[in-house]
Amino acid sequence: MSRVAAIRACAGIIGVALLLVPSLPAPAKVESCHIAPQHAGVTFPVDRIDAAWACRLQPIIDEFTTANKVGPIQTPLQESVYIYLLDRPPLAAALVNRLELGLYKAETRGAGRYWGDDGEGTVGLVELVYQDPRHRLYYLEGSHHSTLLPHLTGKAVVMLSLATVKDAAGQEAVETTLVSYTRLDNRVLAGLVSLLRPLVGRTVSRKLMKGVDAVNRLGMEMRRHPDRVLFEATDPPSLPPEDVAFLKQALAGMSPAASTHEKGPASR
């Protein structure tokens, strides 16, 4: 197995995280497990996570193959619009695809479960572990297919921190910081990739940035060309009526000015 193959395989595991956000009840409580509140300099309310979820996530965080931080990054959308899209992965993916901003796909798979495909050989399921107005924490199970590694699986924990800010034009935007931990299921491969952790971390960061960039470009398109976004949303087959109604209201108040600012990703 080549180094490039190992790096690409690991990078693919969490590629669909930014477009997949479900709402699943937490498992029943079990023994107490500890997750540190500080991750890459960002504080998350991990003390509010159900005990069963904490024990499920702790091994991924403590024995990660790669750990990455992306952001803070500004998305040129009002908080209400950003949250609406964040909570509806199929809608966000549909708009990204119809506007030719990416190849993402997302589908509802039962109550509170979503499936996603990043269009580059990575598919996965994601579950929402915790949310409040300013934080989200997700658990992902993903697989990556390639020529040299036809089937590779892994798990990830993704933490989001959100803040409402003003962009360079004085308009409301959402600033997002994302911290992720990925662990490959194959212990031998995970050990090999760990030897290349600095390079792998940068590769995974680029993979995450691909998803973030698609969301940012969607936000800019909604501000600059609201008519086009609405046309794509209603072009047969139209998106669900409730989503079209929300988009009509949201797009009606949007300004054509938009900007995106990144303060720099870090990885390890």
C-alpha positions as CSV (number, residue, x, y, z in Angstrom):
1,M,0.0,0.0,0.0
2,S,1.4,3.4,-1.0
3,R,1.6,6.4,1.4
4,V,-0.7,8.4,-1.0
5,A,-3.3,5.7,-0.8
6,A,-3.3,5.6,3.0
7,I,-3.5,9.4,3.2
8,R,-6.4,9.6,0.7
9,A,-8.3,6.8,2.4
10,C,-8.0,8.4,5.9
11,A,-8.9,11.9,4.5
12,G,-12.1,10.6,2.9
13,I,-13.7,9.3,6.1
14,I,-15.0,12.6,7.3
15,G,-15.5,14.5,4.0
16,V,-19.3,14.7,4.3
17,A,-19.5,16.0,7.8
18,L,-20.5,19.7,7.0
19,L,-23.6,18.7,5.0
20,L,-25.0,16.0,7.3
21,V,-26.8,17.0,10.5
22,P,-29.5,14.7,12.0
23,S,-31.6,14.6,15.1
24,L,-31.3,11.3,16.9
25,P,-32.2,10.5,20.6
26,A,-29.2,9.7,22.7
27,P,-28.6,6.2,23.9
28,A,-29.4,5.1,27.4
29,K,-27.0,6.1,30.2
30,V,-24.2,3.8,31.2
31,E,-21.0,4.2,33.2
32,S,-19.3,7.6,33.4
33,C,-16.7,8.5,30.8
34,H,-14.7,11.7,30.6
35,I,-14.2,13.9,27.6
36,A,-12.1,17.0,28.0
37,P,-14.0,20.3,27.4
38,Q,-11.1,22.0,25.6
39,H,-10.3,20.9,22.0
40,A,-7.8,22.8,19.9
41,G,-8.3,25.8,22.0
42,V,-12.1,25.8,21.7
43,T,-14.4,25.0,24.7
44,F,-17.4,22.7,24.1
45,P,-20.1,21.8,26.6
46,V,-19.2,18.1,26.7
47,D,-20.4,17.8,30.3
48,R,-24.0,17.9,28.9
49,I,-23.5,14.8,26.7
50,D,-25.4,11.7,27.7
51,A,-23.1,9.3,29.6
52,A,-23.6,6.5,27.0
53,W,-22.6,8.8,24.2
54,A,-19.5,10.0,26.1
55,C,-18.3,6.4,26.5
56,R,-18.9,5.8,22.8
57,L,-17.0,9.0,21.7
58,Q,-14.1,8.9,24.2
59,P,-12.1,6.1,22.5
60,I,-12.2,8.0,19.2
61,I,-11.0,11.2,20.8
62,D,-8.4,9.6,23.0
63,E,-7.0,7.2,20.3
64,F,-7.5,9.3,17.2
65,T,-5.7,8.6,13.9
66,T,-6.0,12.3,12.9
67,A,-7.2,15.4,14.7
68,N,-8.0,18.6,12.9
69,K,-9.2,22.1,13.4
70,V,-10.8,24.3,10.7
71,G,-11.7,27.9,11.2
72,P,-13.0,30.2,12.4
73,I,-14.6,30.7,9.0
74,Q,-17.3,33.2,8.2
75,T,-20.3,32.0,6.1
76,P,-22.2,34.9,4.5
77,L,-25.7,33.9,5.7
78,Q,-28.0,35.1,8.4
79,E,-28.0,32.8,11.4
80,S,-31.6,31.8,10.9
81,V,-30.9,30.7,7.3
82,Y,-27.6,29.0,8.3
83,I,-29.3,27.0,11.0
84,Y,-32.2,26.0,8.7
85,L,-29.8,24.6,6.2
86,L,-27.6,23.0,8.9
87,D,-30.6,21.1,10.2
88,R,-31.7,19.9,6.7
89,P,-28.8,18.0,5.0
90,P,-30.9,16.9,2.0
91,L,-31.9,20.5,1.2
92,A,-28.3,21.8,1.6
93,A,-26.9,19.1,-0.6
94,A,-29.7,19.6,-3.2
95,L,-29.0,23.3,-3.5
96,V,-25.2,22.7,-3.7
97,N,-25.7,20.2,-6.5
98,R,-28.3,22.2,-8.5
99,L,-26.1,25.3,-8.3
100,E,-23.1,23.2,-9.5
101,L,-21.1,24.1,-6.3
102,G,-20.3,20.5,-5.5
103,L,-21.3,16.8,-5.9
104,Y,-22.7,16.2,-2.4
105,K,-25.7,14.0,-1.8
106,A,-27.7,13.5,1.4
107,E,-30.7,11.4,2.2
108,T,-32.9,10.7,5.2
109,R,-32.4,7.2,6.4
110,G,-35.1,6.6,9.0
111,A,-35.9,8.8,12.0
112,G,-33.0,11.0,12.8
113,R,-30.4,9.4,10.5
114,Y,-28.9,10.7,7.4
115,W,-26.7,9.2,4.7
116,G,-24.2,11.3,2.7
117,D,-21.9,11.0,-0.3
118,D,-19.2,13.5,-1.1
119,G,-18.9,12.5,-4.7
120,E,-15.3,11.4,-4.3
121,G,-15.7,7.8,-3.0
122,T,-16.7,8.6,0.6
123,V,-20.0,7.7,2.1
124,G,-21.2,7.8,5.6
125,L,-23.9,8.1,8.3
126,V,-24.0,10.8,10.9
127,E,-25.9,11.2,14.2
128,L,-26.4,14.4,16.2
129,V,-25.1,13.8,19.7
130,Y,-25.7,17.2,21.2
131,Q,-26.9,20.6,20.2
132,D,-27.6,24.0,21.7
133,P,-27.8,27.4,20.0
134,R,-24.0,27.7,19.8
135,H,-22.7,24.2,19.6
136,R,-23.2,20.9,17.8
137,L,-21.5,17.6,18.3
138,Y,-21.7,14.7,15.8
139,Y,-20.8,11.0,15.6
140,L,-20.0,9.7,12.1
141,E,-19.4,6.3,10.6
142,G,-17.9,6.4,7.1
143,S,-16.3,4.3,4.4
144,H,-14.0,5.2,1.6
145,H,-13.5,3.3,-1.7
146,S,-10.5,3.7,-4.0
147,T,-8.6,1.7,-6.5
148,L,-5.9,0.5,-4.1
149,L,-8.1,0.4,-1.0
150,P,-11.5,-0.7,-2.2
151,H,-13.1,-0.7,1.3
152,L,-11.9,1.3,4.3
153,T,-14.0,2.2,7.3
154,G,-13.6,4.5,10.2
155,K,-15.4,6.7,12.8
156,A,-15.2,10.3,13.6
157,V,-16.3,12.9,16.2
158,V,-17.0,16.4,14.8
159,M,-17.6,19.4,17.1
160,L,-18.9,22.7,15.8
161,S,-18.9,26.1,17.6
162,L,-21.1,28.8,16.1
163,A,-21.1,32.6,16.6
164,T,-23.1,35.4,14.9
165,V,-20.8,38.2,13.6
166,K,-20.7,41.0,11.1
167,D,-18.9,40.6,7.9
168,A,-16.7,43.1,6.1
169,A,-19.9,44.7,4.6
170,G,-21.5,45.0,8.0
171,Q,-24.0,42.2,7.3
172,E,-24.9,39.3,9.5
173,A,-22.8,36.2,9.1
174,V,-22.1,33.0,11.0
175,E,-18.6,32.2,12.2
176,T,-17.9,28.5,12.5
177,T,-15.0,26.6,14.1
178,L,-14.9,22.9,13.5
179,V,-12.8,20.3,15.4
180,S,-12.7,16.7,14.3
181,Y,-11.2,13.4,15.5
182,T,-11.0,10.4,13.1
183,R,-10.1,6.8,13.9
184,L,-9.7,4.1,11.4
185,D,-11.2,0.7,12.2
186,N,-8.2,-1.2,10.9
187,R,-5.6,-1.1,13.7
188,V,-2.7,-1.9,11.4
189,L,-3.6,0.8,8.9
190,A,-4.3,3.3,11.7
191,G,-0.9,2.6,13.1
192,L,0.7,3.2,9.7
193,V,-1.2,6.4,9.1
194,S,-0.2,7.7,12.6
195,L,3.4,7.7,11.5
196,L,2.4,10.2,8.8
197,R,0.2,12.2,11.1
198,P,1.4,15.7,10.2
199,L,0.9,15.1,6.4
200,V,-2.4,13.2,7.0
201,G,-3.7,16.0,9.2
202,R,-3.2,18.6,6.4
203,T,-4.9,16.3,3.9
204,V,-7.9,15.8,6.1
205,S,-8.1,19.5,6.7
206,R,-8.2,20.1,3.0
207,K,-11.0,17.5,2.7
208,L,-13.0,19.3,5.4
209,M,-12.3,22.7,3.7
210,K,-13.9,21.3,0.5
211,G,-17.2,20.9,2.4
212,V,-16.9,24.3,4.1
213,D,-16.1,26.0,0.8
214,A,-19.2,24.5,-0.8
215,V,-21.4,25.9,2.1
216,N,-19.7,29.3,1.8
217,R,-20.2,29.5,-1.9
218,L,-23.8,28.6,-1.4
219,G,-24.2,31.5,1.0
220,M,-22.6,33.9,-1.4
221,E,-24.7,32.6,-4.3
222,M,-27.9,33.2,-2.2
223,R,-26.8,36.8,-1.5
224,R,-25.5,37.6,-5.0
225,H,-28.1,35.7,-7.1
226,P,-31.2,35.0,-5.0
227,D,-33.3,34.7,-8.2
228,R,-31.1,32.0,-9.5
229,V,-31.2,30.1,-6.2
230,L,-35.0,30.2,-6.1
231,F,-35.2,29.1,-9.7
232,E,-33.1,26.1,-9.0
233,A,-35.1,25.3,-5.9
234,T,-38.4,25.3,-7.9
235,D,-37.2,23.9,-11.1
236,P,-38.8,20.5,-11.6
237,P,-38.6,18.4,-9.6
238,S,-39.2,21.1,-7.1
239,L,-37.8,20.9,-3.6
240,P,-40.3,20.3,-0.7
241,P,-43.0,23.0,-0.4
242,E,-41.9,24.0,3.1
243,D,-38.3,24.4,2.0
244,V,-39.3,26.5,-1.0
245,A,-41.5,28.7,1.2
246,F,-38.6,29.3,3.6
247,L,-36.2,30.1,0.8
248,K,-38.6,32.6,-0.8
249,Q,-38.8,34.5,2.5
250,A,-35.1,34.3,3.2
251,L,-34.0,35.2,-0.3
252,A,-36.3,38.2,-0.5
253,G,-34.4,40.0,2.2
254,M,-30.9,39.2,1.0
255,S,-28.3,41.7,-0.2
256,P,-26.2,41.1,-3.3
257,A,-23.0,41.8,-1.3
258,A,-21.2,38.9,0.3
259,S,-17.8,38.0,1.6
260,T,-16.0,35.1,3.2
261,H,-13.1,35.3,5.5
262,E,-11.0,32.5,6.9
263,K,-8.6,33.0,9.8
264,G,-6.7,29.8,9.0
265,P,-7.0,26.1,9.6
266,A,-4.7,24.2,11.9
267,S,-4.1,20.4,12.1
268,R,-2.0,17.9,13.9
